[in-house]
Amino acid sequence: DGGDDNEEGSAVENEENAKGTDKGKKRAIPRTRRAHARGRDRHGDEDDEDDEGGMRRAGPRRHRSRRRGRAAGNEASDSDMEPSKARKNQANKESKEDDEEDEDEKGDKSGKGKNEKKGDKKSDKKGKKEKAKKKKDKKKSGSDSESEEEPITEEELAKLKEEVEEKKKLIATLRNKPWKMKKKLSVLKEAQLFVDKFEGALGKGKGKQFYAYKVMMTKKWMKFQRDFENFKTACIPWEMKIKEIESHFGSSVASYFIFLRWMYGINMILFGLTCGLVMVPEYLMGKPYGSLPRKTVPRAEEATAMNFATLWDFSGFAQYSVLFYGYYNNQRTIGWLKFRMPLSYFLVGVGSIGYSFMIVTRTMAKNANDDGGGDDTSFNFSWKMFTSWDYLIGNPETADNKFASITTSFKEAIVEEQESRKEENIHLTRFLRVLANFLALCTLAGSGYLIFFVVRRSQQFALEGLENYGWWERNEVNTVMSLLGMFCPTLFDVISSLENYHPRIALRWQLGRIFALFLGNLYTFIIALMDEINLKARYFLPLTMFDRLLGNIEALQSLEEEKIVKYNMTIWEASLYNGTIPENSTAPPIQVDPADVPRGPCWETMVGQEFVRLTVSDMMTTYITILIGDFLRAVFVRFFNYCWCWDLEYGFPSYSEFDISGNVLGLIFNQGMIWMGSFYAPCLPAINVFRLHTSMYLQCWAVMCCNVPQERVFKASRSNNFYMAMLLFILFLSTLPAVYTIVSIPPSFDCGPFSGKTRMYEVISETLEHDFPSWFGKVFGYASNPGLILPFILLMVLSLYYLNATSKSYKEANLELKKKLQSVRIEN
Amino acid sequence: MGNKQTIFTQEQLDAYQDCTFFTRKEILRLFHRYRDLAPQLVPLDYSDKPAVTLPYELIGSMPELKDNPFRQQIAEVFSEHGDGNMTLDDFLDMFSVLSEMAPRDLKAYYAFKIYDFNNDDYICKSDLEKTVNKLTRNELTPEEVSLVCEKVIYEADVDNDGKLSLADFQHMIVRAPDFL
């Protein structure tokens, strides 16, 4: 018995250890032993009375109890109630009887019984909560202990229910317990048996049917949940690929692919929105191709409309299709469903931006939660020691690199710890850093000017007619932008070697500079594009180029241009009627082939086309870079190594490493372009989905085939929120142009779902007028009153400020506590 | 998905799913990995719970563990008798704790056991020295090693007994952003 005692005691102790709470430990040990000891006597008493139930103490049964000794520590208290209950409920399952037998045999010491054990068990399982419940139970079980012959009272029922709940909770958290598998399995089995046995029994009395039904539904629900979880895990795409990459290259490279997969998910949803709510309805229910002037290829372009070159350029048939803004008609409803096309177009545009904001912010918040403390340097060495090994590495080469990088990092930390500041180096370092920043600024300025210059030249070419020039001149802008994006980051890398920063800080500077580069490029491009919108106007109005940036002048000009075109059109119509311009014509309109009608300018389609072309060329550049930069290089190094003077594999070219930061930034900027352009070209998300899909496969293959693991294998954990922050910033910047055009620039009069309106957002007021009851419109009118909106904005700003202040105060309180801990430690 | 497999009974699979963080498919995949280490020793039918133990050498030769400097300790911590020889249950247990779905405090508990080389429930200076040497493959000089160990004890030892208890370790590791 002593042995059993120890087993049980140690079992409970182990539990307490597992929880890691000293409090639990201190409480459990003395009480356990005493309680168990006393409890056994209680069993002994009960047994004498139970003998007629046919339960014999049997020697052999002891073995079973020993083997289950560990688990029995938990079960002991459960079986307390069983002798009495078993007879009353007449639920005689064999195993449970065995349990009782086992517990009964444990010994003959005196005890107080149920209360203590129950309280004990509660403290074992839940530790801190339910002291009050314990007291209540004590009182209840006190009364119970004398009344074994009475029917189940409400209190006992409630107690039983509680126990069943506890068991269920135990089953649910079983995988979190640090026990050996064997122990877990046996605990699980016993808990399940207990729950099974008593769940049915609990239903006795009123509402038994309903209770049993509830139990069955819960079980079914849990099974369904588990199957659904299994199914969900099986659905995650590319999981095996990413795991393989992770084991070869460490978690930082894998984090790029996880990011890519996440982006793919977002793009799928955007694609679903634009395709399902904009393109498909128009295709199915809108007027077919060729029925309206805006939906037909103009006569002049018809000859080349089906050429591959034209299609690749997204003009010709591609331009006059659902893929672009210009195709859509401005009818308020289309088809038999009365689908409100313009409203849908507008809402999808706004909704996709809103959705993107929401999901990026949500992911950031989740990451911030996971990060926890963040900027702690108080455990520098400890963390280096215990967390620097990447347990996911499964490849000897990577492991070698990891060992080397750990050694280096330790040495660095040691040197930092030992070294005192050397005065002479500070000035040199500062000078070098200033020089490096200056060089970086020069590069940025140079690249911006180059883009501006190239776009101007392309406008020059456009003025003189694009047919006179070859491929280079036509695609100059795109190629130059892509090339700049390829070579400047390498330049930044070289510059940063001057700076001599800690690698993490160096990475941040690098990312920041590349970010500025891409941003500058993108915005220079847009500014130049704005100019090109006005270029159309310059065909008709001789105004200078240089004061064209944004503003009313543009709107005025396109209005001017439109007036002119409208005038031209009326004249043309009149010519159809042979000279007379009828005021209120009642004559039947002459049938004109839509292809022959003169068309107004459609700047939205043009903008959409530019974005699509940019995306496609970006995609091509990336693929070609991978193929040439990585694959050909690897082939060259591998096969020419034999006949080359120096060792190619270690020397100059060698195999390339996977450039995480470059790729991530590329992905982020690509997404920025999609966000900017998807309002004008609903096909953009579809193109992007295709691009990401192929990119995933191509890059996975390229990484495994041509790249080697990096020199400094660094962890991915902290950088994730950095990427998210940049994504959020880009999202914000990308939505600015779209929002600006929605609010300020009038839509083209001859194309698109908003033609004929003075502003795009008027579609909302139109819908409110026609489709909603009148009081709704009034309410909306009141709500959109600036007098209401401004206080609302003020309220939001104030609450932001308040939340910020509270979070700061929490951080400070945290710091204070840490300091206290330190001082207590020092005192000791 | 039907019960087309004959390796485990449905109950066993359900029990494993309750006791680990794995889904049904993953458990089966793990079983096949276990079996691939020694196909002649591991039977295909586990419904009668055969007591099959694979020796440490086989476990340590798995590609996932081969390069890990702590593989011996890991196997010992999770094995039944502390000698590194693992049954299927131990195997599943080990990977469940090491998987990404396990919570931090559970991992911290086992990490403490792994880094405690002499199994005295404390991480003392000699344990730390062994850890550092395993991590750097003996490339640091002894002075450097001892400096590192002293710093670690200084940083993490809260109750000031010159070694790290489980509470110290947990307090320190739960904050670490890199503890995955």
Contacts between the chains, C-beta under 8 A, distances in Angstrom:
chain1	res1	chain2	res2	distance
A	17	B	166	7.4
A	18	B	109	6.5
A	20	B	105	6.8
A	20	B	109	6.8
A	20	B	166	6.3
A	20	B	167	6.7
A	20	B	170	5.7
A	22	B	167	6.8
A	171	B	18	6.2
A	174	B	18	5.7
A	174	B	19	5.5
A	175	B	18	6.7
A	175	B	19	5.5
A	175	B	20	5.6
A	175	B	21	5.6
A	175	B	96	6.7
A	176	B	102	7.8
A	176	B	103	6.1
A	176	B	106	5.6
A	177	B	106	8.0
A	178	B	97	7.8
A	178	B	106	5.9
A	178	B	109	4.6
A	178	B	110	6.6
A	180	B	80	7.1
A	180	B	89	7.6
A	180	B	90	7.4
A	180	B	93	6.7
A	181	B	19	6.4
A	181	B	89	3.6
A	181	B	90	6.3
A	181	B	92	6.3
A	181	B	93	4.3
A	182	B	80	7.6
A	182	B	89	6.0
A	184	B	19	4.3
A	184	B	93	7.9
A	185	B	15	5.7
A	185	B	19	6.2
A	185	B	89	7.3
A	188	B	15	5.6
A	188	B	18	5.6
A	188	B	19	6.1
A	189	B	15	7.2
A	226	B	17	6.6
A	227	B	1	8.0
A	229	B	23	6.5
A	230	B	1	7.8
A	230	B	23	4.3
A	230	B	24	5.4
A	230	B	25	6.5
A	233	B	23	5.2
A	233	B	25	7.5
A	233	B	26	7.7
A	234	B	23	7.7
A	234	B	25	6.3
A	247	B	63	7.9
A	247	B	64	7.2
A	251	B	180	7.3
A	371	B	177	5.7
A	372	B	174	7.9
A	372	B	175	6.2
A	372	B	177	6.7
A	373	B	175	4.5
A	373	B	177	7.4
A	374	B	177	6.9
A	376	B	175	5.8
A	378	B	155	6.5
A	379	B	155	5.2
A	379	B	156	6.4
A	379	B	172	5.3
A	379	B	175	6.7
A	379	B	176	6.8
A	380	B	151	7.9
A	380	B	155	7.1
A	381	B	148	6.0
A	381	B	151	4.1
A	381	B	152	5.0
A	381	B	155	5.8
A	382	B	152	4.9
A	382	B	155	5.0
A	382	B	156	4.6
A	382	B	172	5.2
A	382	B	173	7.9
A	382	B	176	8.0
A	383	B	172	7.8
A	383	B	173	8.0
A	383	B	176	4.7
A	383	B	178	6.4
A	383	B	179	7.9
A	385	B	128	7.0
A	385	B	131	6.0
A	385	B	132	6.4
A	385	B	135	7.1
A	385	B	148	7.0
A	385	B	152	5.6
A	386	B	111	6.9
A	386	B	115	6.7
A	386	B	131	7.7
A	386	B	172	7.9
A	386	B	173	6.2
A	386	B	176	7.4
A	386	B	179	7.5
A	387	B	173	7.3
A	387	B	176	5.0
A	387	B	178	4.2
A	387	B	179	4.8
A	387	B	180	7.8
A	388	B	135	6.9
A	388	B	178	7.2
A	389	B	68	7.4
A	389	B	69	7.0
A	389	B	70	7.3
A	389	B	135	6.3
A	391	B	68	6.7
A	391	B	98	6.6
A	391	B	180	7.5
A	392	B	180	7.9
A	393	B	67	6.1
A	393	B	68	7.6
A	394	B	63	5.0
A	394	B	64	4.7
A	394	B	66	7.6
A	394	B	67	6.9
A	395	B	63	7.7
A	395	B	67	7.1
A	396	B	66	7.4
A	396	B	67	5.5
A	398	B	67	7.7
A	399	B	67	3.4
A	399	B	68	7.8
A	403	B	69	7.9
A	403	B	135	7.4
A	403	B	136	6.7
A	403	B	137	5.3
A	406	B	135	5.2
A	406	B	136	6.0
A	407	B	135	7.9
A	407	B	136	4.2
A	407	B	137	7.4
A	407	B	139	4.8
A	407	B	140	6.8
A	410	B	132	7.3
A	410	B	135	7.7
A	410	B	136	6.1
A	410	B	140	6.3
A	410	B	144	7.4
A	410	B	148	6.3
A	411	B	140	7.1
A	411	B	144	7.3
A	413	B	148	7.9
A	414	B	140	8.0
A	414	B	144	5.4
A	414	B	147	6.1
A	414	B	148	6.8
A	417	B	147	7.3
A	417	B	151	7.1
A	418	B	147	7.9
A	715	B	178	5.2
A	717	B	177	5.0
A	717	B	178	5.3
A	717	B	180	6.9
A	718	B	177	5.9
A	821	B	158	7.3
A	825	B	158	5.9
A	825	B	160	6.3
A	828	B	159	7.3
A	828	B	160	5.0
